[in-house]
Amino acid sequence: MANDEADNMTVVPIPGEDNEEERQRIRKSNDRDQKMERQGKQSRHNRGYDQAADGVSTAPEIVRVVDE
């Protein structure tokens, strides 16, 4: 890899890696979601989680069927 390409890359933590920055990010997201829930709003992040946890699924609406 050329040096100029390496200079433009962003270092990100490995998924699932335990570090304080990741824990703080998750905590902030959870706090924001809980605040919205107390206000009677649903965050985009949590939409559908309750149905998934309860095993309730909604079938997608079929708009049209195409025979290719």
N, C-alpha and C positions, 0 to 999 in steps of 0.2 A: 504494500500500500504506500502510495506517495505521502510525503510529509504533509503537504497541503491538505490532503484528504483527512489525515489523522487530526490535524488542527481544528477541523470543522465538526468533529464528533463530540457528542455530549455523553458524559459518563452517567449512567443510571444504576441504581442498586439492583442486585439480582432479586427477582421476585421471591417473596417468602423469606428473604434475608432479614434477620432481626437487627434493627438499628433504631436509635432514638428518633431520627428524623422521620422515618416511616411510621413509627408509633404516634408521633405528634400529628402527622398528616391524617391518619385514621381517626384519632381522637377528635380533631377539629371537624372532620366530615361528620362523625357521629353526633357531635354537639349541635351542628347546624341542622342535621336531619331531625333530631329530637325537638329543637326549638320550633321548626316548621310544623311538626306533628302536634305540639301543644297549641299552635295557632290554628289548628284544623286544616292545615295544608299538607300536601304530600310532595315530597321531593322527587325529582325526576330519577334520582339515584335509587330510591326505594320502590318505585312503581312496579307492581307485580310480585314483590317479594312475599307478601302475605298469601296470595293465591298459590304461589309455588310451594310455600311451606305447608299449606293446608292440602296440597295435592289437587287443587281446583285449577283446571285449565280451561281456557276459552279457545275454542277452535277458531282459526283464522277464517275470515269471510272470503269466500271464493268469488272473485270478480268475474273471471272468465276462464274457460279451459281452451287451450290451444292444442290441436293435434299437429305435431311436426313430423 
